[in-house]
Each structure stands twice: as structure tokens, then as C-alpha cells.
Amino acid sequence: MMSRDTSDTSVTFSLAELAKLEEARVREEHLQRARARDERAREQREAEARQRAAEAARVAAETEAQARREREQAETEARADARARAAIEVARIEAEAKARLEADNAARAHELAVVRARAEGRRRGVAHALAAALGLVLCGGAAGAYGVAQHVAGLEQEARRLREAQAAQVEERESARAAELAALDRRHAALRGRPLASDAEEARAIAEAARNALDPRALDHNRLRAFGDALDALEARLDALERIAALDRRHADLAAWAAERRRPEATAAAQVAAARARTPGADEGALRAYESALAQLREALARPAAPGAPGPRPQVGSRQPQCSNPGDPMCSLDGRPL
């Protein structure tokens, strides 16, 4: 009887052990299936992330290539147009300078003829006055001769005073023009010394042509004014180039931000606006469009990404969140949240 009880106890113990082993085996199978599901889900997520990253890189590369082609084409057309306009402007300035020089020569010749005619008239008047004085001396005596001599001396003194005043006025006008030319030359040198002066090819050529049309020995007011207008245009172009350089730096920062957020396609509009703003013929509207495109890009990057869009990659060495409860169904087997 004691032996049968011992045997029954052994059988019961063996069945309990077998049940535990079977339960452990089933639990292990469930864990393995869960690991397999987690691994497949992880691989699927990584494959989708790689696919999205590849698609974004492809779109960004196509956008950049298209923008680069458009920019190169626009720059080529702008350089050709700038050279053509510069050649036309140089020819116009040279023609105007030649016409003004001929007109100035004709005017000076006319003024010289007028001065000679006036001098001849004054000489004749003096000769007539002397003849009258001589007649009066012969006819009227010493008192009449003295009065005529005084009148003739007064006429000669007035003529000399007029000539001196005219010479002083001409000298003053020439000095003022020389001072104006010196001031324009200093301004021209300062503009050529600015960092982006080499990029303002067309405006620099027009300013050089206007300066070369000036003759320091015969300064003309119209040519001085043309030189000043050319310097104004050169300064405006340099200011625009400096604004574009500042916008380009801001554009580079925003492009780096977009790359960090894995949204390079958002920079397409800003790249097109930048290419248009860099053309030599760009006006204030193109610069404002560039600024507006950068502002829109910043607003787009500041907004949260759409659901399903890839987020920024985690930094190397960054601490990932861990699951504290291994039995949580939202935790994977390696302790990371699903």
C-alpha cells in the first residue's frame, strides 16, 4: 500500500513537471513568434524609411539639378544681355561725348568770334574817341581835350574790368567742375573697392565709359552729370548684390535646417527665387520675392511634419526611451517601445 502511494505521487509529480515543461515550451514559442513579428515589423519600418529617404533624396537631387540648370541658363543669358547692353551703352556714351565735344568746340569758337568782334568794336570806339579828342584839341583847346581824355580812360578801365570779371567767372566755373570731378573720382574708387564690385560687370563698364568720356582739360556739365548717374546706378547694383549675399546666407541656413528635418523638397521655391534674384537685370520685385520665399520656407520648416512623414534621424549616442514593464504588449523583446 505504501509502495502504491509512492508510485502515484511520482506519477503526479511527473505529470506536473511535464505540464510545466509544456507550458514553458508554449511560452517560448509565443515569445519566438512575437520576436519574429517584431523583427518583421522593424524591418518593414526600416525598409519604408529607407524608401522614403531615397525618394526624398531623388526629389531633392532632381529639384537641385533643375534649379542649377535654370540658374546656369539664366546666368548665361544675363551675361550675354549684360555684355550687349554694356556695348550699346558704351557706344551711346561715346557718341554723346563726341557730339557734346563738337558742340562745345562750336560754342567756344562762336564765343571767341563774339569776343573778337567786341574787342574790335571797342578798339574802333577808342580810335574814334581819340580822333574826336584830337579834333577837339585842335578845335576847342586844352579844356575840351582834357574832358575827352578822361572819357576815353573811363571806357578803357570799364572794358578791362569786364574782361577781368569774365575771366574770374570762367576760372571759378572750371574750379567748381574740377572739384566735382575729384569728388566723383573718390566715390568711383570707393565703389570699385567694395567686396562685390567684380560681380557688377555691366554697371562698372558703364561707369568706366562715362569716366573715360570726361576730359579734365575741358570739363562739361552734362558729362559730369552722366558720370554721377552712372555711379548712382553702380551703387544701387552693389547694394542689391549685398542684399542678395545676405539672403543667400539665410538661404543656406534654412537649407541646412531642411536637410536636418529631411525635407529638402521644401527649398525648391526658394532656389528658383534665388536664381531669379541673381540675374543682373533683377529689380526690387525679384529681391522681395526672394525674401518672401525664404520667409515661407522658414514657416514651412517651423510647422510640425505631417503624419507619416519621416522625422529627423536620431543623433548617434542619444538615449532612446526604454520600457520599464517587460510584460507590456507595446514593448519589444529588446526593451524598446514599438
Buried (B, 14 or more C-beta within 10 A) or exposed (E): EEEEEEEEEEEEEEEEEEEEEEEEEEEEEEEEEEEEEBEEEBEEEEEEBEEBEEEBEEEBEEBBEEBEEBBEEBBEEBBEBBEEBBEEBBEEBEEBBEEBBEEBEEEEEEEEEEEEEEEEEBEEEBEEBEEBBEEBBEEEEEEBBEEBBEEBEEBEEEBEEEBEEEEEEEEEEEEEBEEBBEEBBEBBEEBBEBEBBEBBBBBBBBBBBBBEBBEEEEBBEEBBEBBBEBBEBBBEBBEBBEBBEEBBEBBEEBBEBBBEBBBBBBBBBBBBBBBBBBBBEBEEEBBEBBBEBBEBBBEBBEEEEEEEEBEEEEEEEEEEEEBEEEEEEEBBEEEEEE
